[in-house]
Amino acid sequence: EFGRVITAIVQEVDAGKLSLQEQITLAAETSVIVGCFGAGMNFHLFAGEGVPVVQLQLEERGRMNIHPPIAKALKQPFRAVVGEVKDRNVDPLKSDFEVDPAAVLQALEGVLDRR
């Protein structure tokens, strides 16, 4: 159970279908970013200072994970939610993974509390 209700308008975005200018405009208008680890998370570079970021990822990313230091530089509260691979017989970089919805809500609460 969470201390408050999170009310949001959620918009799924395939940034690859938008022009660069449309991506930048959308990021600038975004109030919270939730996305999967990878190049698509660079979207938060164009979001405003202080915009909370939640990254969904397969495992602890270590040195490959540039998003926490970028978020810190932009004063964007940041949380990562680590998921589980669905098929361990597939290359992890090509595998689907699942995250616990409660963990995502907890991460959202965490970044929203830091605003």
PyMOL CGO cylinders between C-alpha atoms (Angstrom):
from pymol import cmd
from pymol.cgo import CYLINDER

trace = [
    CYLINDER, 0.00, 0.00, 0.00, 1.29, 3.43, -0.89, 0.3, 1, 1, 1, 1, 1, 1,
    CYLINDER, 1.29, 3.43, -0.89, 0.90, 6.68, 1.02, 0.3, 1, 1, 1, 1, 1, 1,
    CYLINDER, 0.90, 6.68, 1.02, -0.76, 8.51, -1.84, 0.3, 1, 1, 1, 1, 1, 1,
    CYLINDER, -0.76, 8.51, -1.84, -2.50, 7.86, -5.09, 0.3, 1, 1, 1, 1, 1, 1,
    CYLINDER, -2.50, 7.86, -5.09, -0.45, 8.51, -8.20, 0.3, 1, 1, 1, 1, 1, 1,
    CYLINDER, -0.45, 8.51, -8.20, -2.69, 9.98, -10.86, 0.3, 1, 1, 1, 1, 1, 1,
    CYLINDER, -2.69, 9.98, -10.86, -1.20, 10.30, -14.30, 0.3, 1, 1, 1, 1, 1, 1,
    CYLINDER, -1.20, 10.30, -14.30, -1.85, 10.52, -17.96, 0.3, 1, 1, 1, 1, 1, 1,
    CYLINDER, -1.85, 10.52, -17.96, 0.43, 7.85, -19.40, 0.3, 1, 1, 1, 1, 1, 1,
    CYLINDER, 0.43, 7.85, -19.40, 1.59, 8.20, -22.96, 0.3, 1, 1, 1, 1, 1, 1,
    CYLINDER, 1.59, 8.20, -22.96, 3.48, 5.39, -24.67, 0.3, 1, 1, 1, 1, 1, 1,
    CYLINDER, 3.48, 5.39, -24.67, 5.96, 6.85, -27.14, 0.3, 1, 1, 1, 1, 1, 1,
    CYLINDER, 5.96, 6.85, -27.14, 7.95, 5.23, -29.93, 0.3, 1, 1, 1, 1, 1, 1,
    CYLINDER, 7.95, 5.23, -29.93, 10.49, 8.00, -30.33, 0.3, 1, 1, 1, 1, 1, 1,
    CYLINDER, 10.49, 8.00, -30.33, 11.76, 6.38, -33.54, 0.3, 1, 1, 1, 1, 1, 1,
    CYLINDER, 11.76, 6.38, -33.54, 8.52, 7.43, -35.22, 0.3, 1, 1, 1, 1, 1, 1,
    CYLINDER, 8.52, 7.43, -35.22, 8.97, 11.09, -34.25, 0.3, 1, 1, 1, 1, 1, 1,
    CYLINDER, 8.97, 11.09, -34.25, 11.22, 13.69, -35.79, 0.3, 1, 1, 1, 1, 1, 1,
    CYLINDER, 11.22, 13.69, -35.79, 14.09, 14.91, -33.63, 0.3, 1, 1, 1, 1, 1, 1,
    CYLINDER, 14.09, 14.91, -33.63, 12.25, 18.19, -33.06, 0.3, 1, 1, 1, 1, 1, 1,
    CYLINDER, 12.25, 18.19, -33.06, 9.08, 16.33, -32.01, 0.3, 1, 1, 1, 1, 1, 1,
    CYLINDER, 9.08, 16.33, -32.01, 11.14, 14.23, -29.58, 0.3, 1, 1, 1, 1, 1, 1,
    CYLINDER, 11.14, 14.23, -29.58, 12.76, 17.30, -28.03, 0.3, 1, 1, 1, 1, 1, 1,
    CYLINDER, 12.76, 17.30, -28.03, 9.42, 19.09, -27.73, 0.3, 1, 1, 1, 1, 1, 1,
    CYLINDER, 9.42, 19.09, -27.73, 7.75, 16.08, -26.13, 0.3, 1, 1, 1, 1, 1, 1,
    CYLINDER, 7.75, 16.08, -26.13, 10.62, 15.60, -23.67, 0.3, 1, 1, 1, 1, 1, 1,
    CYLINDER, 10.62, 15.60, -23.67, 10.47, 19.28, -22.70, 0.3, 1, 1, 1, 1, 1, 1,
    CYLINDER, 10.47, 19.28, -22.70, 6.73, 18.89, -21.94, 0.3, 1, 1, 1, 1, 1, 1,
    CYLINDER, 6.73, 18.89, -21.94, 7.11, 15.64, -19.96, 0.3, 1, 1, 1, 1, 1, 1,
    CYLINDER, 7.11, 15.64, -19.96, 6.64, 15.66, -16.20, 0.3, 1, 1, 1, 1, 1, 1,
    CYLINDER, 6.64, 15.66, -16.20, 7.93, 12.11, -15.42, 0.3, 1, 1, 1, 1, 1, 1,
    CYLINDER, 7.93, 12.11, -15.42, 9.91, 9.68, -17.58, 0.3, 1, 1, 1, 1, 1, 1,
    CYLINDER, 9.91, 9.68, -17.58, 9.68, 5.90, -17.21, 0.3, 1, 1, 1, 1, 1, 1,
    CYLINDER, 9.68, 5.90, -17.21, 11.54, 3.83, -19.76, 0.3, 1, 1, 1, 1, 1, 1,
    CYLINDER, 11.54, 3.83, -19.76, 13.76, 0.83, -20.47, 0.3, 1, 1, 1, 1, 1, 1,
    CYLINDER, 13.76, 0.83, -20.47, 17.53, 0.97, -20.27, 0.3, 1, 1, 1, 1, 1, 1,
    CYLINDER, 17.53, 0.97, -20.27, 19.07, 1.77, -23.62, 0.3, 1, 1, 1, 1, 1, 1,
    CYLINDER, 19.07, 1.77, -23.62, 19.50, 4.57, -26.10, 0.3, 1, 1, 1, 1, 1, 1,
    CYLINDER, 19.50, 4.57, -26.10, 15.83, 5.53, -25.81, 0.3, 1, 1, 1, 1, 1, 1,
    CYLINDER, 15.83, 5.53, -25.81, 16.48, 6.71, -22.26, 0.3, 1, 1, 1, 1, 1, 1,
    CYLINDER, 16.48, 6.71, -22.26, 18.52, 9.57, -23.74, 0.3, 1, 1, 1, 1, 1, 1,
    CYLINDER, 18.52, 9.57, -23.74, 15.09, 11.19, -24.02, 0.3, 1, 1, 1, 1, 1, 1,
    CYLINDER, 15.09, 11.19, -24.02, 15.62, 12.56, -20.51, 0.3, 1, 1, 1, 1, 1, 1,
    CYLINDER, 15.62, 12.56, -20.51, 18.50, 14.71, -21.80, 0.3, 1, 1, 1, 1, 1, 1,
    CYLINDER, 18.50, 14.71, -21.80, 15.86, 17.02, -23.27, 0.3, 1, 1, 1, 1, 1, 1,
    CYLINDER, 15.86, 17.02, -23.27, 13.53, 16.99, -20.27, 0.3, 1, 1, 1, 1, 1, 1,
    CYLINDER, 13.53, 16.99, -20.27, 13.63, 19.87, -17.86, 0.3, 1, 1, 1, 1, 1, 1,
    CYLINDER, 13.63, 19.87, -17.86, 15.73, 20.13, -14.76, 0.3, 1, 1, 1, 1, 1, 1,
    CYLINDER, 15.73, 20.13, -14.76, 14.12, 18.21, -11.93, 0.3, 1, 1, 1, 1, 1, 1,
    CYLINDER, 14.12, 18.21, -11.93, 12.00, 15.91, -14.12, 0.3, 1, 1, 1, 1, 1, 1,
    CYLINDER, 12.00, 15.91, -14.12, 11.89, 12.52, -12.33, 0.3, 1, 1, 1, 1, 1, 1,
    CYLINDER, 11.89, 12.52, -12.33, 13.29, 9.51, -14.20, 0.3, 1, 1, 1, 1, 1, 1,
    CYLINDER, 13.29, 9.51, -14.20, 12.60, 5.80, -13.59, 0.3, 1, 1, 1, 1, 1, 1,
    CYLINDER, 12.60, 5.80, -13.59, 14.69, 3.36, -15.61, 0.3, 1, 1, 1, 1, 1, 1,
    CYLINDER, 14.69, 3.36, -15.61, 13.57, -0.25, -16.09, 0.3, 1, 1, 1, 1, 1, 1,
    CYLINDER, 13.57, -0.25, -16.09, 16.54, -2.53, -16.59, 0.3, 1, 1, 1, 1, 1, 1,
    CYLINDER, 16.54, -2.53, -16.59, 17.53, -6.16, -16.79, 0.3, 1, 1, 1, 1, 1, 1,
    CYLINDER, 17.53, -6.16, -16.79, 20.31, -6.11, -14.22, 0.3, 1, 1, 1, 1, 1, 1,
    CYLINDER, 20.31, -6.11, -14.22, 22.59, -3.69, -12.43, 0.3, 1, 1, 1, 1, 1, 1,
    CYLINDER, 22.59, -3.69, -12.43, 24.26, -1.94, -15.34, 0.3, 1, 1, 1, 1, 1, 1,
    CYLINDER, 24.26, -1.94, -15.34, 27.48, -0.62, -13.75, 0.3, 1, 1, 1, 1, 1, 1,
    CYLINDER, 27.48, -0.62, -13.75, 29.81, 1.34, -16.03, 0.3, 1, 1, 1, 1, 1, 1,
    CYLINDER, 29.81, 1.34, -16.03, 27.54, 0.99, -19.06, 0.3, 1, 1, 1, 1, 1, 1,
    CYLINDER, 27.54, 0.99, -19.06, 24.80, 2.94, -17.33, 0.3, 1, 1, 1, 1, 1, 1,
    CYLINDER, 24.80, 2.94, -17.33, 25.23, 6.61, -18.22, 0.3, 1, 1, 1, 1, 1, 1,
    CYLINDER, 25.23, 6.61, -18.22, 21.75, 7.67, -17.13, 0.3, 1, 1, 1, 1, 1, 1,
    CYLINDER, 21.75, 7.67, -17.13, 22.22, 8.07, -13.34, 0.3, 1, 1, 1, 1, 1, 1,
    CYLINDER, 22.22, 8.07, -13.34, 25.10, 10.58, -13.70, 0.3, 1, 1, 1, 1, 1, 1,
    CYLINDER, 25.10, 10.58, -13.70, 23.25, 12.47, -16.43, 0.3, 1, 1, 1, 1, 1, 1,
    CYLINDER, 23.25, 12.47, -16.43, 20.13, 12.64, -14.25, 0.3, 1, 1, 1, 1, 1, 1,
    CYLINDER, 20.13, 12.64, -14.25, 22.26, 13.85, -11.35, 0.3, 1, 1, 1, 1, 1, 1,
    CYLINDER, 22.26, 13.85, -11.35, 23.81, 16.60, -13.50, 0.3, 1, 1, 1, 1, 1, 1,
    CYLINDER, 23.81, 16.60, -13.50, 20.31, 17.66, -14.61, 0.3, 1, 1, 1, 1, 1, 1,
    CYLINDER, 20.31, 17.66, -14.61, 19.01, 17.50, -11.02, 0.3, 1, 1, 1, 1, 1, 1,
    CYLINDER, 19.01, 17.50, -11.02, 16.53, 14.83, -12.10, 0.3, 1, 1, 1, 1, 1, 1,
    CYLINDER, 16.53, 14.83, -12.10, 15.53, 12.41, -9.33, 0.3, 1, 1, 1, 1, 1, 1,
    CYLINDER, 15.53, 12.41, -9.33, 16.46, 8.94, -10.60, 0.3, 1, 1, 1, 1, 1, 1,
    CYLINDER, 16.46, 8.94, -10.60, 15.54, 5.38, -9.64, 0.3, 1, 1, 1, 1, 1, 1,
    CYLINDER, 15.54, 5.38, -9.64, 16.21, 2.08, -11.38, 0.3, 1, 1, 1, 1, 1, 1,
    CYLINDER, 16.21, 2.08, -11.38, 13.95, -0.96, -11.25, 0.3, 1, 1, 1, 1, 1, 1,
    CYLINDER, 13.95, -0.96, -11.25, 15.68, -4.26, -12.00, 0.3, 1, 1, 1, 1, 1, 1,
    CYLINDER, 15.68, -4.26, -12.00, 13.66, -6.92, -13.78, 0.3, 1, 1, 1, 1, 1, 1,
    CYLINDER, 13.66, -6.92, -13.78, 13.88, -10.64, -14.46, 0.3, 1, 1, 1, 1, 1, 1,
    CYLINDER, 13.88, -10.64, -14.46, 14.73, -12.26, -17.80, 0.3, 1, 1, 1, 1, 1, 1,
    CYLINDER, 14.73, -12.26, -17.80, 11.80, -14.20, -19.25, 0.3, 1, 1, 1, 1, 1, 1,
    CYLINDER, 11.80, -14.20, -19.25, 13.96, -16.69, -21.20, 0.3, 1, 1, 1, 1, 1, 1,
    CYLINDER, 13.96, -16.69, -21.20, 17.44, -17.44, -19.85, 0.3, 1, 1, 1, 1, 1, 1,
    CYLINDER, 17.44, -17.44, -19.85, 18.31, -19.27, -23.11, 0.3, 1, 1, 1, 1, 1, 1,
    CYLINDER, 18.31, -19.27, -23.11, 18.29, -16.00, -25.07, 0.3, 1, 1, 1, 1, 1, 1,
    CYLINDER, 18.29, -16.00, -25.07, 21.03, -13.36, -25.14, 0.3, 1, 1, 1, 1, 1, 1,
    CYLINDER, 21.03, -13.36, -25.14, 20.05, -10.97, -22.31, 0.3, 1, 1, 1, 1, 1, 1,
    CYLINDER, 20.05, -10.97, -22.31, 20.39, -7.97, -24.62, 0.3, 1, 1, 1, 1, 1, 1,
    CYLINDER, 20.39, -7.97, -24.62, 17.80, -9.53, -26.94, 0.3, 1, 1, 1, 1, 1, 1,
    CYLINDER, 17.80, -9.53, -26.94, 15.50, -10.92, -24.27, 0.3, 1, 1, 1, 1, 1, 1,
    CYLINDER, 15.50, -10.92, -24.27, 12.27, -9.57, -22.90, 0.3, 1, 1, 1, 1, 1, 1,
    CYLINDER, 12.27, -9.57, -22.90, 12.22, -8.98, -19.19, 0.3, 1, 1, 1, 1, 1, 1,
    CYLINDER, 12.22, -8.98, -19.19, 9.59, -8.31, -16.56, 0.3, 1, 1, 1, 1, 1, 1,
    CYLINDER, 9.59, -8.31, -16.56, 9.57, -5.86, -13.68, 0.3, 1, 1, 1, 1, 1, 1,
    CYLINDER, 9.57, -5.86, -13.68, 7.42, -6.01, -10.57, 0.3, 1, 1, 1, 1, 1, 1,
    CYLINDER, 7.42, -6.01, -10.57, 4.66, -3.37, -10.93, 0.3, 1, 1, 1, 1, 1, 1,
    CYLINDER, 4.66, -3.37, -10.93, 4.82, -2.68, -7.18, 0.3, 1, 1, 1, 1, 1, 1,
    CYLINDER, 4.82, -2.68, -7.18, 8.55, -1.94, -7.54, 0.3, 1, 1, 1, 1, 1, 1,
    CYLINDER, 8.55, -1.94, -7.54, 7.79, 0.52, -10.36, 0.3, 1, 1, 1, 1, 1, 1,
    CYLINDER, 7.79, 0.52, -10.36, 5.20, 2.28, -8.19, 0.3, 1, 1, 1, 1, 1, 1,
    CYLINDER, 5.20, 2.28, -8.19, 7.67, 2.40, -5.30, 0.3, 1, 1, 1, 1, 1, 1,
    CYLINDER, 7.67, 2.40, -5.30, 10.32, 3.91, -7.61, 0.3, 1, 1, 1, 1, 1, 1,
    CYLINDER, 10.32, 3.91, -7.61, 7.80, 6.49, -8.82, 0.3, 1, 1, 1, 1, 1, 1,
    CYLINDER, 7.80, 6.49, -8.82, 6.96, 7.40, -5.23, 0.3, 1, 1, 1, 1, 1, 1,
    CYLINDER, 6.96, 7.40, -5.23, 10.69, 7.75, -4.54, 0.3, 1, 1, 1, 1, 1, 1,
    CYLINDER, 10.69, 7.75, -4.54, 11.40, 10.10, -7.42, 0.3, 1, 1, 1, 1, 1, 1,
    CYLINDER, 11.40, 10.10, -7.42, 8.26, 12.12, -6.83, 0.3, 1, 1, 1, 1, 1, 1,
    CYLINDER, 8.26, 12.12, -6.83, 9.16, 12.58, -3.15, 0.3, 1, 1, 1, 1, 1, 1,
    CYLINDER, 9.16, 12.58, -3.15, 12.58, 13.99, -4.17, 0.3, 1, 1, 1, 1, 1, 1,
    CYLINDER, 12.58, 13.99, -4.17, 11.10, 16.78, -6.31, 0.3, 1, 1, 1, 1, 1, 1,
]
cmd.load_cgo(trace, "trace")
